């Protein structure tokens, strides 16, 4: 019994002269994720559904997802709806991966959520859609220093999005690539 006690000794509590290292403020990747639509997939990335995900669990590609979608009513009206929920990127067969566009520190995550949720969908013209909304949010995130300032248009993301979708199909699981500008 004495041998076991010596093997499982616990370390002494640090004395007041020993200081604990400061806690790390982890950075989480910010990703623009893309999803297939009924008639659109690889090669039509400019037509795919886009959302923003913060990977709070990189290994599982999991975290809060921010997106909008359109609801079509019988009378012909269309209403855009904001949606926020934790997701796994690989949780749907429609995922075609995505692109890392920046990062946010754990201590700033709630601030980021507030910035995004304040950007409710408001149609700004013909052709406005989920990708337009994502670009509006990206502009806000650039101002806060969380996102790469070289992202100025949907076109600046398309080459990286195409690379992600091709790699996702080849790997048979969502692939997230770094932004190439």
Beta strands, then each sheet from edge to edge (+ up, - down):
strand 1: 27-35
strand 2: 49-55
strand 3: 62-72
strand 4: 78-88
strand 5: 95-105
strand 6: 176-178
sheet 1: 4+ 3- 2+ 1- 5+ 6+
end
